[in-house]
Amino acid sequence: MVEITNQETALKWLEQQDHQTQIWFATRCALRALPGLYNDASGDQGADLAIVLNCFRAGVIASAASTMQPFDLDVLEVRAASAIAALNALEADGTRRQDAKLASKSALNCIVSPPPARHAAEALQRCSQVVDYDQIGPVSFERATQDIEDPLNWDVLWSSGYPDSDDPFRETGILGDEWSDLRGQMGREGTNLAFWIEWYQGIMNGAPLPWALIQRIALEIKDDEWDAGPSVVAKRITEIRKEFDAAQSIGSEETASQPSEAQKEAIAKRIASNRDAIALAVASVLEQLNEYRERVRGLNGLEPDYREELLSFIDQLSVKLSELMSMLPDETDITIRETGDKAASWLSQYRALVPGIAKRYAEPENFAEATVPVGIILGCTSIGAMIGGPFGATAGGVVGGLISNQMKPGQAAKAILDSSSTSPDA
């Protein structure tokens, strides 16, 4: 068994790992250091909130990168680079705060700056300096050793905890008091940091919020919104979460819950039997997305923020579809379990991404020439159906209308988006 005893042994292990595992390791270390941001001496609440928000921003971007497929990393690199610039512009008073900030920066550097292994090892070193500030022992290295026994797992941040606590926001393990104090600062009226308390508590307890939600937050909040401060960010998170929750509640409980082994097997078998049709449909939609992207870029009358949001959606959807294409088997005799696990995870993220956002950019009050083309909406729906199973009642009626020529494609797309069961496959 590999034992992490210092920065050098961590680096040796990290150099043998893939990029995603390196990001995951760095992120876990940086997140452990966050309670070190507590500052009981500062009288500048605005400065306190700025550094807390931007370190948590780094944490959500890095954790999203560690849970995404490699295809998504290119999309997050820009977000990570902007977050690094924001951290560089902030002064952190106090040694522990500075180390917590630099641990967050190291996790982001692991995404954008080679060699990632070195940055991940540095994140561990910074974390150890925060945690071991009071000479309580090399617990950071001990927990890192436990982590690497199960790479990419999101267990509790610390191996010890307070299971008998009646506090619903119970601290988990080392730095519990510091987190309690920091949480108190973050929870004061007017700070607008409630989401970050919930998010981090889940991380600490080994029960993270849905990764598809975290990925959307990391991808969709723009730089100027982060720069505007906690209240603007809180508003955007509320909007994203509302759309995500609506997408998760679509259809039956099966859609929102973790799929069973039987459901995963069914998904894998549908991929095997529909492989060629899925590949052709994905290629068609990707081509349409490329053309749509160029059209949006050429619309000079489009409001800049709206254009950026729309282009971000196009890029996210392109990434997810490219990811699906790479998952398709070369032969139909595929490994059912492995394919089912990957495809079920992909389908969950796809369902969370497409319906609410696509509908937003298809609303009539938006710029007419920038609305999502009918072919993309119908193509995404058919791809989801070939993987996720039969259409729901409303979408099934749409297909019937198309077959019988009683409904035109534009009407079909509108019906799918307007349906209470709107999703890529229902």
HUZI-V856963 format. One record per run of one state. SS is the DSSP state (helix for helix, strand for strand, loop for the rest). FROM is the first residue (numbers start at 1). TO is the last residue. If there is no record, write none. Layout:
ss: [SS SS]
from: [FROM FROM]
to: [TO TO]
This chain:
ss: [loop helix loop helix loop helix loop helix loop helix loop helix loop helix loop helix loop helix loop helix loop helix loop helix loop helix loop helix loop helix loop helix loop helix loop helix loop helix loop helix loop helix loop]
from: [1 7 15 19 38 45 68 70 89 95 113 116 135 139 151 176 187 194 205 211 221 223 229 230 249 253 257 261 274 275 298 304 328 336 361 368 371 374 389 393 404 409 419]
to: [6 14 18 37 44 67 69 88 94 112 115 134 138 150 175 186 193 204 210 220 222 228 229 248 252 256 260 273 274 297 303 327 335 360 367 370 373 388 392 403 408 418 426]
